[in-house]
């Protein structure tokens, strides 16, 4: 190929790659967004709004869900637990009008020990907590009863299976709610569970594992066991697998069972492990809810119940329990702690929302220094993980108050009540296609200028 033609070809490929990245950045294909860290490159997003102001459209939903809306092209995917009719539902809405394109009943009602057709296991959650995920070809829905299904964008089911039926009953004291991950051509599912039965569920040797499936067929590619020295509830993780790429190294991050670990995406092989926030593994109730997040060469993980956050070097190898900590926050007295929300990495900084302290902190990834800390003006804690976009941090409280914080200064820009009569709202706010998508227990909102 002659030099001018070769340069033109390279330029064309580069422009196509940039266009692909721009297209992907305008969508929100998975729970933690296009960068897998809660951030987006969206701009021009609103600051002040309400259920009647700045609303492009809203759609009624038949029941609650902690799942985050997923936006791809002209489609918005959400789930719902229809408590009255005992159904687990998957929805597709038109992104521009809010019209319902289709809905499907996904939940089989499978419960261990013949417990019947239920959609809720405990009083704080329901089986519709995991978020959908899409690769632009198909959308994957998972529910806490084990039902896993793939649909095309027209609503036709491609495949379906139930992980409890295939791999054994889940062994959790609370409702299992890990979100599926689509990454590098594979579908990843994480099951980090107790090793002893609880309330008739599970078995004494229930294994914890990372599972990789073919997203086109749902068939297993591999299953990698993930052992842990934790015991009882401390083995439970309500986290989700998160990918991280740094320095040419790709890994899948897991947090739970009194430790964090990095795994090879190709075969699940454990690259490193670090633990623990549970001194001597003494406490049996240290279940983990926040997922790990990578940024600036470290992996951030949150110890439960006012324990510190820990930054582990992402280039670690083997057992780095004694050497892997780059820094950690102050124990128990600091606002840099999280029992439920997953931290955000945005514009080179970590943002840790503390549900226990009702505050959010901006943290330097190099040394853990707190750059700013802002108390949140909310009636209830924020369990939904923070989202970063357009130089702002968006947080949604359990009572539906949307807090908007300036990412650089920490200034509280607005408090927007979106569901004053509701509670237990836990869905993350999604910036996509120039709008904010906000899910309360009863409605899905599209907010824009």
C-alpha positions in Angstrom: 0.0 0.0 0.0 1.3 3.4 -0.9 2.1 5.8 1.9 -0.8 8.3 1.3 -3.3 5.4 1.0 -1.9 3.8 4.2 -2.1 7.1 6.1 -5.7 7.6 4.8 -6.6 4.1 5.9 -5.1 4.6 9.3 -6.9 7.9 9.7 -10.2 6.3 8.7 -9.8 3.5 11.2 -8.9 6.0 13.9 -11.9 8.1 13.2 -14.1 5.0 13.2 -12.6 4.0 16.6 -13.3 7.5 18.0 -16.8 7.5 16.7 -17.4 4.1 18.3 -16.1 5.4 21.6 -18.3 8.5 21.3 -21.3 6.3 20.5 -20.6 4.0 23.5 -20.0 7.0 25.8 -23.5 8.3 25.0 -25.1 5.1 26.0 -25.2 3.4 29.4 -24.9 -0.3 28.7 -24.3 -1.7 32.1 -24.8 -0.9 35.8 -21.6 1.2 36.2 -21.6 2.7 32.8 -19.3 2.9 29.8 -16.1 3.1 31.9 -17.2 0.5 34.5 -16.6 3.0 37.3 -19.9 5.0 37.5 -18.8 7.9 35.2 -19.9 9.1 31.8 -18.6 11.7 29.3 -22.0 13.2 28.9 -22.3 17.1 29.0 -25.1 19.6 29.2 -27.0 17.8 31.9 -29.6 19.5 34.1 -29.1 20.5 37.7 -32.5 21.4 39.0 -35.7 19.4 38.2 -38.7 17.8 39.8 -41.4 15.3 38.9 -43.1 18.2 37.0 -40.2 20.3 35.9 -37.6 19.3 33.3 -39.4 16.0 32.6 -39.3 14.9 28.9 -41.4 11.9 29.8 -42.2 9.5 32.6 -43.5 6.0 32.6 -45.4 4.1 35.3 -43.9 0.9 36.6 -45.8 -1.9 38.4 -43.4 -2.4 41.3 -40.0 -1.6 42.8 -36.5 -2.5 41.7 -33.1 -1.5 42.7 -31.9 -2.1 39.2 -30.3 0.8 37.2 -31.9 1.7 33.9 -29.8 0.6 30.9 -29.8 2.8 27.8 -28.8 1.6 24.3 -29.7 3.6 21.2 -33.4 4.2 21.3 -34.1 1.7 24.0 -34.2 1.9 27.8 -34.3 -1.4 29.7 -35.5 -1.8 33.3 -36.8 -4.5 35.6 -39.6 -4.6 38.1 -40.9 -6.9 40.8 -44.7 -7.0 40.5 -45.4 -7.9 44.2 -49.1 -8.2 43.8 -49.0 -10.6 40.8 -45.8 -12.3 41.9 -44.0 -11.6 38.7 -40.5 -10.6 37.8 -40.7 -8.4 34.8 -38.3 -7.1 32.1 -39.2 -3.9 30.2 -38.1 -2.0 27.1 -39.1 1.6 26.7 -38.6 4.0 23.8 -35.9 6.4 24.8 -37.3 9.4 23.0 -41.0 9.1 23.9 -41.2 6.8 27.0 -43.7 4.5 25.2 -43.5 0.9 26.3 -42.1 -1.2 23.5 -42.5 -4.5 25.3 -42.6 -6.3 28.6 -41.7 -9.9 29.4 -42.3 -12.1 32.5 -38.9 -13.6 33.2 -39.2 -14.9 36.7 -39.9 -18.6 37.1 -40.8 -18.3 40.7 -38.2 -20.9 41.5 -37.4 -21.1 45.2 -35.4 -23.7 47.1 -37.1 -26.2 49.5 -40.5 -25.7 47.7 -41.1 -22.2 49.0 -43.5 -21.4 46.2 -43.8 -18.6 43.7 -42.5 -15.5 45.4 -40.6 -12.4 44.2 -39.3 -11.2 47.5 -37.2 -13.0 50.1 -36.7 -10.4 52.8 -38.3 -7.1 53.8 -35.5 -4.8 52.4 -35.1 -6.1 48.9 -36.6 -8.1 46.1 -35.5 -10.4 43.3 -35.5 -7.5 40.8 -32.4 -5.8 42.3 -29.8 -6.8 39.7 -29.4 -4.5 36.7 -29.7 -5.6 33.1 -26.7 -5.4 30.7 -26.4 -5.2 27.0 -23.7 -5.5 24.3 -25.9 -3.8 21.6 -26.9 -7.2 20.2 -28.8 -8.6 23.1 -29.9 -7.6 26.6 -29.3 -9.8 29.6 -31.7 -9.9 32.6 -30.9 -11.6 35.9 -33.1 -11.9 39.0 -32.2 -12.9 42.5 -34.1 -16.2 42.3 -31.6 -17.4 39.7 -33.4 -16.7 36.5 -31.1 -15.5 33.8 -32.4 -14.7 30.3 -31.3 -13.0 27.1 -33.6 -11.1 24.7 -33.1 -9.4 21.4 -34.1 -5.7 21.1 -37.5 -6.7 19.7 -38.3 -8.7 22.9 -37.7 -12.2 21.5 -36.2 -14.6 24.0 -32.9 -15.9 22.8 -32.1 -18.2 25.7 -33.0 -18.7 29.4 -31.7 -20.7 32.4 -31.9 -20.7 36.2 -28.5 -20.7 38.0 -30.0 -22.2 41.2 -31.3 -25.1 39.3 -28.1 -25.6 37.4 -25.5 -25.0 40.2 -27.4 -25.5 43.5 -29.5 -23.3 45.7 -28.1 -19.9 46.6 -27.0 -19.7 50.3 -27.7 -16.1 51.4 -29.3 -14.7 54.5 -30.5 -11.7 52.4 -31.8 -11.5 48.9 -29.0 -12.3 46.4 -28.5 -9.3 44.0 -25.3 -9.5 42.0 -25.5 -7.8 38.6 -24.3 -9.6 35.4 -21.3 -8.2 33.6 -20.8 -8.2 29.8 -17.1 -7.7 29.0 -14.6 -8.8 26.4 -17.2 -11.1 24.7 -18.2 -13.0 27.8 -21.0 -12.8 30.3 -19.7 -13.0 33.9 -21.7 -13.9 37.0 -20.4 -13.9 40.6 -21.8 -16.1 43.4 -20.0 -15.4 46.7 -22.1 -17.2 49.3 -22.2 -18.8 52.7 -20.7 -22.2 53.3 -23.5 -23.3 55.7 -27.3 -23.5 55.1 -29.4 -20.6 56.1 -33.2 -20.8 56.6 -33.3 -24.0 54.6 -31.4 -22.6 51.7 -28.0 -23.8 50.4 -25.9 -26.7 51.7 -22.9 -27.2 54.0 -20.4 -27.2 51.0 -22.0 -24.4 48.9 -19.0 -23.1 46.8 -18.3 -19.5 45.9 -17.3 -19.0 42.3 -16.9 -16.7 39.2 -18.9 -18.0 36.2 -18.3 -17.1 32.6 -21.0 -17.8 30.0 -21.4 -17.4 26.3 -23.8 -14.4 25.9 -25.1 -15.7 22.6 -26.2 -19.1 24.0 -26.0 -18.9 27.8 -23.7 -22.0 27.9 -20.9 -22.2 30.4 -17.4 -21.3 29.2 -15.8 -21.9 32.6 -16.4 -21.8 36.3 -13.6 -20.7 38.7 -13.9 -21.4 42.4 -13.1 -18.5 44.7 -12.3 -19.9 48.2 -12.4 -17.7 51.3 -11.4 -18.1 55.0 -14.5 -16.1 56.1 -17.4 -17.7 57.9 -21.1 -17.5 58.0 -22.6 -14.2 56.8 -19.1 -12.7 56.3 -18.8 -15.0 53.2 -21.9 -13.3 51.6 -21.3 -10.7 49.0 -23.9 -8.5 47.3 -21.3 -7.0 45.1 -20.9 -7.4 41.4 -17.9 -8.3 39.3 -16.2 -5.2 37.8 -13.5 -5.1 35.1 -10.4 -2.9 35.3 -7.7 -2.3 32.7 -4.5 -0.6 33.7 -0.9 -0.8 32.3 -2.0 -3.3 29.7 -3.4 -5.7 32.3 -7.1 -6.7 32.2 -8.7 -8.2 35.3 -12.1 -8.9 36.8 -12.4 -7.5 40.3 -14.3 -9.3 43.1 -15.0 -8.2 46.7 -16.5 -10.3 49.4 -15.7 -13.1 51.8 -13.4 -10.8 53.9 -11.2 -10.1 50.9 -10.7 -8.6 47.4 -9.2 -10.4 44.4 -8.3 -9.9 40.8 -9.0 -12.5 38.1 -7.9 -13.2 34.6 -10.9 -12.5 32.3 -9.9 -15.4 30.0 -10.2 -18.3 32.5 -11.0 -16.9 35.9 -7.5 -17.6 37.3 -6.9 -15.7 40.4 -4.1 -13.1 39.9 -4.0 -11.7 43.4 -5.9 -11.5 46.6 -5.9 -9.2 49.6 -7.6 -9.4 53.0 -8.9 -8.4 55.4 -11.0 -5.7 57.0 -12.2 -8.4 59.4 -9.4 -8.8 61.9 -8.6 -12.4 62.2 -11.9 -13.3 60.5 -13.6 -13.0 64.0 -16.8 -11.3 63.0 -19.4 -13.6 61.2 -21.6 -10.7 60.0 -19.3 -8.8 57.7 -21.3 -9.2 54.5 -20.1 -6.8 51.8 -22.4 -4.7 49.5 -20.2 -2.1 47.7 -18.5 -3.4 44.7 -14.8 -2.7 44.0 -13.7 0.1 41.5 -10.4 0.6 39.8 -8.7 3.9 39.1 -5.2 5.4 38.8 -3.5 2.1 39.3 -5.3 1.1 42.5 -8.4 -0.9 43.3 -10.7 0.6 45.9 -12.7 -1.7 48.2 -15.0 -0.9 51.1 -15.0 -2.7 54.4 -18.6 -3.0 55.9 -20.2 -1.3 58.9 -17.9 1.8 59.2 -14.7 0.0 58.4 -12.2 1.9 56.2 -11.9 1.9 52.4 -8.7 0.1 51.2 -6.7 1.0 48.1 -4.9 -2.1 46.7 -2.2 -1.9 44.0 -3.7 -3.2 40.8 -0.4 -4.7 39.6 -0.3 -7.0 42.6 0.4 -10.8 42.2 -0.3 -13.6 44.6 -1.3 -13.1 48.2 -0.7 -9.5 49.0 -2.4 -9.3 52.4 0.8 -8.0 54.0 2.1 -5.8 51.2 -0.7 -4.8 48.8 -2.3 -1.8 50.6 -1.4 1.5 49.0 -3.4 3.4 51.6 -6.6 3.2 53.6 -8.9 5.7 55.2 -9.1 6.4 58.9 -10.9 3.6 60.8 -14.5 4.1 62.0 -14.3 7.9 62.7 -13.9 9.0 59.0 -16.6 9.9 56.6 -14.6 8.0 53.9 -16.5 4.8 54.5 -19.4 3.0 52.8 -21.6 0.2 53.9 -23.8 0.1 50.7 -23.0 2.5 47.8 -20.2 1.6 45.5 -17.6 4.4 45.1 -17.2 6.4 41.9 -14.0 7.1 39.9 -14.4 10.3 37.9 -11.9 12.7 36.4 -9.0 11.2 38.2 -10.5 11.1 41.7 -12.5 8.7 43.8 -15.8 9.8 45.3 -17.0 7.8 48.3 -20.6 8.3 49.3 -21.2 7.3 52.9 -24.7 6.1 53.6 -23.8 5.9 57.3 -22.5 9.5 57.6 -24.8 11.0 54.9 -21.9 12.6 53.2 -19.7 12.3 50.1 -15.9 12.7 50.0 -13.6 13.4 47.1 -10.4 11.3 47.6 -7.0 11.5 46.0 -6.2 8.1 44.6 -2.5 8.5 45.2 -2.6 8.7 48.9 -6.2 8.7 50.2 -6.1 12.4 51.1 -9.6 13.9 51.4 -9.8 16.8 49.0 -13.3 17.8 50.1 -16.2 16.4 52.1 -19.8 17.5 51.7 -22.7 16.6 54.0 -25.8 15.6 52.0 -29.1 17.3 52.4 -31.3 14.2 52.4 -34.1 12.9 54.5 -32.7 9.3 54.3 -29.4 7.7 53.4 -28.2 7.2 49.8 -27.9 3.5 49.0 -27.7 4.0 45.3 -24.1 4.4 44.0 -23.1 7.9 42.9 -22.8 8.8 39.2 -20.3 11.3 37.7 -21.0 13.3 34.5 -20.8 16.8 33.2 -18.6 17.9 36.1 -21.2 16.9 38.6 -22.0 14.0 41.0 -25.5 12.8 41.1 -26.8 10.8 44.1 -30.3 9.4 44.8 -31.5 8.8 48.4 -33.8 6.1 49.7 -36.6 8.7 49.9 -36.1 9.9 46.3 -34.0 13.1 46.9 -31.6 13.7 44.0 -28.5 15.5 45.2 -26.3 17.3 42.7 -22.7 18.1 43.8 -20.0 20.0 42.0 -17.3 17.4 41.4 -14.4 19.9 41.6 -15.4 21.9 44.7 -17.9 19.7 46.5 -20.5 22.5 46.5 -24.0 21.2 46.8 -25.7 22.6 43.7 -29.3 21.3 44.2 -31.6 19.0 46.1 -34.4 17.7 43.9 -37.2 15.6 45.5 -38.4 13.1 42.9 -40.5 10.7 45.0 -41.5 12.4 48.3 -44.0 9.6 49.2 -41.7 6.7 48.5 -39.0 4.9 50.3 -36.3 2.2 49.7 -35.3 3.7 46.4 -31.9 2.4 45.3 -31.5 2.6 41.6 -28.5 4.6 40.3 -29.0 7.7 38.2 -28.0 7.3 34.5 -26.7 10.0 32.3 -27.2 9.1 28.6 -28.0 10.7 25.3 -28.1 14.2 26.9 -30.6 13.2 29.6 -30.8 11.8 33.1 -32.8 8.6 33.6 -34.1 8.2 37.2 -36.0 5.2 38.5 -38.1 5.4 41.6 -40.2 2.6 42.9 -43.2 3.6 40.8 -41.9 5.6 37.8 -39.1 5.9 35.3 -38.2 9.5 34.4 -36.3 11.0 31.5 -35.0 14.4 32.6 -33.4 16.9 30.2 -33.0 20.5 29.4 
